[in-house]
Amino acid sequence: MGFGGISIWQLLIILVIVVLLFGTKKLRNMGGDLGSAIKNFRQSVRDGETEADGKGNEDTERKPLEDKPGRVFEAEATTENKTREGERHS
């Protein structure tokens, strides 16, 4: 038995039919395109991981906020706001 109940001979017949339909040159080009696509995908994943690592370092080194008019740094929630938030979560 082969893959999913397909024997080796049936796989060879399918391979011969595919080669006759597409030709060896086209199959070779398709294989090369598939290989380069996989290579580019792996490279972009690797680049994304290094960018994420670089961004993580920048986030940990935050600069303190400047005291500008109109900004609130410390605030307390009023009882009205607390009851509204309680209603949303319930």
Residue pairs with C-beta under 8 A, 6 or more apart in sequence:
1 7
2 8
2 10
2 11
3 11
18 27
19 27
22 30
65 71
65 73
67 73
77 85
